Amino acid sequence: MGEINWALTLLISLVLSIPAGIFTNLITPKIQDQIEKRALSTQYKRLERLRKELKRVEQLHDNIEYLNVSIARHNMTFFIQILNILLLMLAVMYAYSKGSDATVFNIVILILIAATTSIFFRFRDDLSRLSRYEEYKKDALEQIKKIESEQGLNKDHRKSRRKF
């Protein structure tokens, strides 16, 4: 009786393994293509982000008026952030004093704080890049060149690339 179960199990395993192997071999290239498309898409996005970042920092470095406007904008953002924190503190005190739920107001204030914080950190990063401009520019250009050479891209890849 044990030999029959063993033989039956072997037969079922062989019958099921062949279609599973064929299915795996058929689906593998499609999965590999999807992985390659995603990797290329990520490289394109990184390349575009590096180019935009380098262009923005070059504008800040080369154009003093643009830098002054940027500094003024970021100073305003900083003061708005302080105002947002004060408003959040007032909202929390109001909610606790009235015993009511000011959740929506608190969420709006938190979103404003997150947005202004993001702008503030971007400005901090820009100032850091400006303080070491030549080094930053060299590193950014090297990274752009590396990504382009790894993928066989050129500067006009946007015209010829297809949407993924």
N, C-alpha and C positions, 0 to 999 in steps of 0.2 A: 504494500500500500504506500509506503514511504517513497519507493522508486517511481511510482506513477505520479505522485505530486511533484517530485523533483523534475521529471521529464516534462510534465505539463507546464511547470513554471519556466523551464528553459525554452520551450516552444513559444509560449506567450511572450517571453522577453525578446526572443529573436524576431518574432512577427512585429512587435511594437517598436523595436529599436531601429529597424530599417526605415520605416516612414519618418520617425523622429529625426534620424540622421539626414535623410533627404530634405526634410523641411528646414532643418538647421542650415544645411549647405545652401539652400535657396534664399533664405532670409538674411544670411550673414552679409553679403555685399550691400544690401539695402541699408542695413544698420551702419555699416562702415561709411557709406556715403553720407548718411545723416550726421554722423560724428564729424566727418571732414567738413561738411557745410557749416556746422555750428562753429568749428574751430576757425574756419576762414572768416566767418561773420564776426567772431570775437576779435580776430586780428584786425579786420577792417575798422571796427569800432574803436579799438585801442589806437590805431594809426590816426584816425580822424581826431580823436581826443587829444593826442600828442600834438598834432599840427595846430589845432585850435588854441591849445594852451600856449604853445610856443609863439603863435602869432599875437595873442593877447599880451604876453610878457614883453615881446619885442615892441609892441605899441606903447606899453607903459615905459619902457626903457628909452625909446626914441622920441616920444612926444610928451613934453613936460606938461602941456595943457591937459592932455588925456590923463596923465598921472594925477594932476591936481583935482580934476573932476572925479576921478576914481576915489581919491582920498576923501573928498567931501562927501561922496555918496556913502562910503563906508563909515565915516564919522556919524552921519545921520543914522545909519543902520545900528550903530553901537548905542546911540541914544534911544532909538526906538526899542532896542532890546531891553535897556534899563527900564523904560516906560512899561513894556510888556510884563516884566517881572513885578513891578509895583502894582500893575493892574491885577495880576494873578494873586498877589498877596491880598489885595482888597477883596477880590472875589471870594477867596477862601474865608477871610474874616466875615464877610457878609453871609456866606452860606452857613457858617457855624453860629453866627449871632441870631439869625432868623430861624435856624433849624430847617431850612429849606434845602433843596437840592439844586445847586447851580452848575450841574454837570456840563451842559452844553456850552455855557459861557467859559468854563474852565478849559474845555477841550479846544475852543476857538483860540483862547489865549496861549495854550500850549503849542498849537500849530503855528501861531505867529512867532513864538519864541524859537521854535525849531527852524523856521524859515530864516529869521534874522540871524540866528546862530550859524546857519550854513553859509550865509553871505559873509559874515564876519570871519569865519575860518578860511573862506576862499581868499579874502583880502589878506589875511595873515600869511597864507601860502604864497600869494603874489609878492608880498614884501620880502619874504624869505628868498624867493627866486630872483628878485631884483638885486638883493644884497650880494648874491653870488651869480650875477647874470652870465658872465662868460662861461663859468663852469656848468651852469644850468643849460645854456644854449648848446654847448658841446655835447653834454649828455643826452639832451633831447634829440639832437640831430643824429647821434649815434644810434639811439633806440629806433628812430624812424628808419634809418638806413638798414638796420638789422632786420626789422620786420619786413621791409620791402624786399630785401635779398632772400629772406627765408621763404617768402611766398611768391617770389618772382613778380613782385608788383612794381609798377612805376608810379610816378606822381599823378598821372592821369588815369589811374585805375577806376575812378568813379564813373568815367564815361563808358567803360567796357564791362564793368561788373554787372552781374545779374542780381536781382533781389532774391534773398534766401527766405 
